[in-house]
């Protein structure tokens, strides 16, 4: 599995965790999950840029 596929899977899992969180989930936990999602998204975007540079 490529790094991109791993990150996309992680992103999907964290996104699902956020969307299916119980209503009584502490706000700071949801915020931590969102930060994790942002971090994964950032890494995915950088991978895309690196892939583009390799093709040129």
DSSP file (Angstrom, degrees, kcal/mol; ACC not computed):
  #  RESIDUE AA STRUCTURE BP1 BP2  ACC     N-H-->O    O-->H-N    N-H-->O    O-->H-N    TCO  KAPPA ALPHA  PHI   PSI    X-CA   Y-CA   Z-CA
    1    1 A X              0   0    0      0, 0.0     2,-0.0     0, 0.0     0, 0.0   0.000 360.0 360.0 360.0 131.0    0.0    0.0    0.0
    2    2 A X     >  -     0   0    0      1,-0.1     4,-2.3     4,-0.0     5,-0.2  -0.285 360.0-109.8 -74.4 163.1    1.4    3.4   -1.0
    3    3 A X  H  > S+     0   0    0      1,-0.2     4,-2.6     2,-0.2     5,-0.2   0.890 120.1  55.1 -59.8 -39.5    1.8    6.2    1.5
    4    4 A X  H  > S+     0   0    0      1,-0.2     4,-2.6     2,-0.2    -1,-0.2   0.927 108.3  47.6 -60.7 -45.2   -1.0    8.1   -0.3
    5    5 A X  H  > S+     0   0    0      2,-0.2     4,-2.2     1,-0.2    -1,-0.2   0.890 111.3  51.6 -63.8 -39.6   -3.4    5.1    0.1
    6    6 A X  H  X S+     0   0    0     -4,-2.3     4,-2.6     2,-0.2    -2,-0.2   0.933 112.0  46.0 -61.6 -46.2   -2.4    4.8    3.8
    7    7 A X  H  X S+     0   0    0     -4,-2.6     4,-2.9     1,-0.2    -2,-0.2   0.897 111.0  51.9 -65.7 -40.3   -3.2    8.5    4.4
    8    8 A X  H  X S+     0   0    0     -4,-2.6     4,-2.2     2,-0.2    -1,-0.2   0.888 111.3  48.0 -63.4 -37.8   -6.4    8.4    2.5
    9    9 A X  H  X S+     0   0    0     -4,-2.2     4,-2.4     2,-0.2    -2,-0.2   0.931 112.5  48.2 -67.2 -45.3   -7.5    5.4    4.6
   10   10 A X  H  X S+     0   0    0     -4,-2.6     4,-2.6     1,-0.2     5,-0.3   0.920 111.1  51.6 -59.0 -44.4   -6.5    7.2    7.8
   11   11 A X  H  X S+     0   0    0     -4,-2.9     4,-2.7     1,-0.2     5,-0.2   0.926 110.0  49.1 -58.4 -46.4   -8.4   10.3    6.7
   12   12 A X  H  X S+     0   0    0     -4,-2.2     4,-2.4     1,-0.2    -1,-0.2   0.903 111.6  48.9 -61.0 -43.2  -11.5    8.2    6.0
   13   13 A X  H  X S+     0   0    0     -4,-2.4     4,-2.2     2,-0.2    -2,-0.2   0.913 113.7  44.9 -64.7 -43.9  -11.3    6.6    9.4
   14   14 A X  H  X S+     0   0    0     -4,-2.6     4,-2.3     2,-0.2    -2,-0.2   0.913 113.1  51.3 -67.7 -41.9  -10.8    9.8   11.3
   15   15 A X  H  X S+     0   0    0     -4,-2.7     4,-2.6    -5,-0.3    -2,-0.2   0.916 111.4  47.7 -60.7 -43.1  -13.6   11.5    9.3
   16   16 A X  H  X S+     0   0    0     -4,-2.4     4,-2.0    -5,-0.2    -1,-0.2   0.896 109.1  54.2 -64.0 -40.3  -16.0    8.6   10.1
   17   17 A X  H  < S+     0   0    0     -4,-2.2    -2,-0.2     2,-0.2    -1,-0.2   0.912 111.5  45.0 -60.6 -42.8  -15.0    8.8   13.8
   18   18 A X  H >< S+     0   0    0     -4,-2.3     3,-1.2     1,-0.2    -2,-0.2   0.939 114.1  48.1 -65.6 -47.4  -15.9   12.5   13.9
   19   19 A X  H 3< S+     0   0    0     -4,-2.6    -1,-0.2     1,-0.2    -2,-0.2   0.781 117.8  41.3 -66.8 -26.7  -19.2   12.0   12.0
   20   20 A X  T 3< S+     0   0    0     -4,-2.0    -1,-0.2    -5,-0.2    -2,-0.2   0.234  83.7 133.4-105.6  13.2  -20.3    9.1   14.2
   21   21 A X    <   -     0   0    0     -3,-1.2    -3,-0.1    -4,-0.2    -4,-0.0  -0.345  63.2-106.4 -66.1 142.5  -19.2   10.5   17.5
   22   22 A X    >   -     0   0    0      1,-0.1     3,-1.9     2,-0.1    -1,-0.1  -0.311  27.5-114.5 -64.0 152.2  -21.7   10.3   20.3
   23   23 A X  T 3  S+     0   0    0      1,-0.3    -1,-0.1    -3,-0.1    -2,-0.1   0.776 115.6  55.9 -61.3 -26.2  -23.3   13.5   21.3
   24   24 A X  T 3  S+     0   0    0      2,-0.1    -1,-0.3     3,-0.0     2,-0.3   0.285  74.8 128.2 -92.3  12.2  -21.7   13.4   24.7
   25   25 A X  S <  S-     0   0    0     -3,-1.9     5,-0.1     1,-0.1    -4,-0.0  -0.515  71.7-103.9 -65.8 128.4  -18.1   13.2   23.2
   26   26 A X    >>  -     0   0    0     -2,-0.3     4,-1.8     1,-0.1     3,-0.7  -0.227  21.1-126.1 -57.5 142.3  -16.1   15.9   24.9
   27   27 A X  H 3> S+     0   0    0      1,-0.3     4,-2.6     2,-0.2     5,-0.2   0.852 109.0  57.1 -58.1 -38.5  -15.4   19.0   22.7
   28   28 A X  H 3> S+     0   0    0      1,-0.2     4,-1.9     2,-0.2    -1,-0.3   0.825 105.1  51.9 -67.7 -28.9  -11.7   18.7   23.2
   29   29 A X  H <> S+     0   0    0     -3,-0.7     4,-2.3     2,-0.2    -1,-0.2   0.928 110.4  47.5 -69.5 -45.3  -11.7   15.2   21.9
   30   30 A X  H  X S+     0   0    0     -4,-1.8     4,-2.3     1,-0.2    -2,-0.2   0.912 111.7  51.4 -60.5 -42.6  -13.6   16.3   18.7
   31   31 A X  H  X S+     0   0    0     -4,-2.6     4,-2.1     2,-0.2    -1,-0.2   0.893 108.5  50.9 -62.1 -40.1  -11.1   19.2   18.3
   32   32 A X  H  X S+     0   0    0     -4,-1.9     4,-2.2     1,-0.2    -1,-0.2   0.906 109.9  50.1 -64.2 -41.4   -8.2   16.8   18.6
   33   33 A X  H  X S+     0   0    0     -4,-2.3     4,-2.3     1,-0.2    -2,-0.2   0.894 109.5  51.2 -63.7 -39.2   -9.7   14.6   15.9
   34   34 A X  H  X S+     0   0    0     -4,-2.3     4,-2.5     2,-0.2    -1,-0.2   0.885 108.7  51.0 -66.0 -37.6  -10.2   17.6   13.7
   35   35 A X  H  X S+     0   0    0     -4,-2.1     4,-2.3     2,-0.2    -1,-0.2   0.900 109.7  50.7 -64.3 -39.6   -6.6   18.6   14.1
   36   36 A X  H  X S+     0   0    0     -4,-2.2     4,-2.4     2,-0.2    -2,-0.2   0.915 110.0  50.2 -62.4 -42.3   -5.6   15.0   13.2
   37   37 A X  H  X S+     0   0    0     -4,-2.3     4,-2.6     1,-0.2    -2,-0.2   0.914 110.5  49.6 -61.9 -43.8   -7.7   15.3   10.1
   38   38 A X  H  X S+     0   0    0     -4,-2.5     4,-2.5     2,-0.2    -1,-0.2   0.891 110.2  51.1 -61.7 -40.3   -6.1   18.6    9.2
   39   39 A X  H  X S+     0   0    0     -4,-2.3     4,-2.2     2,-0.2    -2,-0.2   0.916 111.5  46.3 -64.6 -44.2   -2.7   17.1    9.6
   40   40 A X  H  X S+     0   0    0     -4,-2.4     4,-2.6     2,-0.2    -2,-0.2   0.918 112.5  51.0 -63.9 -43.0   -3.5   14.2    7.4
   41   41 A X  H  X S+     0   0    0     -4,-2.6     4,-2.4     1,-0.2    -2,-0.2   0.906 109.4  50.8 -60.8 -42.8   -5.0   16.5    4.8
   42   42 A X  H  X S+     0   0    0     -4,-2.5     4,-2.0     2,-0.2    -1,-0.2   0.919 111.2  47.7 -60.7 -45.0   -1.8   18.7    4.9
   43   43 A X  H  X S+     0   0    0     -4,-2.2     4,-2.2     1,-0.2    -2,-0.2   0.899 110.6  52.0 -65.2 -40.1    0.4   15.6    4.3
   44   44 A X  H  X S+     0   0    0     -4,-2.6     4,-2.0     1,-0.2    -1,-0.2   0.920 109.2  50.1 -61.4 -43.2   -1.8   14.4    1.5
   45   45 A X  H  X S+     0   0    0     -4,-2.4     4,-1.9     1,-0.2    -1,-0.2   0.878 110.5  49.7 -63.9 -37.4   -1.6   17.8   -0.2
   46   46 A X  H  X S+     0   0    0     -4,-2.0     4,-2.4     2,-0.2    -1,-0.2   0.858 107.2  54.3 -70.9 -34.2    2.2   17.8    0.1
   47   47 A X  H  X S+     0   0    0     -4,-2.2     4,-2.6     2,-0.2    -2,-0.2   0.915 107.1  51.7 -62.5 -41.7    2.4   14.3   -1.3
   48   48 A X  H  X S+     0   0    0     -4,-2.0     4,-2.1     1,-0.2    -2,-0.2   0.923 110.1  48.4 -60.4 -44.8    0.5   15.5   -4.4
   49   49 A X  H  X S+     0   0    0     -4,-1.9     4,-2.0     1,-0.2    -1,-0.2   0.904 111.0  50.4 -63.5 -40.9    2.9   18.4   -4.8
   50   50 A X  H  X S+     0   0    0     -4,-2.4     4,-1.8     1,-0.2    -2,-0.2   0.905 109.1  51.9 -64.0 -40.8    5.9   16.1   -4.5
   51   51 A X  H  X S+     0   0    0     -4,-2.6     4,-1.2     1,-0.2    -1,-0.2   0.899 108.7  50.9 -61.3 -40.7    4.4   13.7   -7.1
   52   52 A X  H  X S+     0   0    0     -4,-2.1     4,-0.7     1,-0.2     3,-0.4   0.900 108.5  51.7 -64.2 -41.0    3.9   16.7   -9.5
   53   53 A X  H >< S+     0   0    0     -4,-2.0     3,-0.6     1,-0.2    -1,-0.2   0.854 105.3  56.3 -65.7 -34.4    7.5   17.7   -9.0
   54   54 A X  H 3< S+     0   0    0     -4,-1.8    -1,-0.2     1,-0.2    -2,-0.2   0.809 102.8  55.4 -67.7 -29.4    8.8   14.2   -9.8
   55   55 A X  H 3<        0   0    0     -4,-1.2    -1,-0.2    -3,-0.4    -2,-0.2   0.709 360.0 360.0 -76.6 -20.2    7.0   14.2  -13.2
   56   56 A X    <<        0   0    0     -4,-0.7    -1,-0.2    -3,-0.6    -2,-0.2   0.462 360.0 360.0 -88.5 360.0    8.7   17.4  -14.4
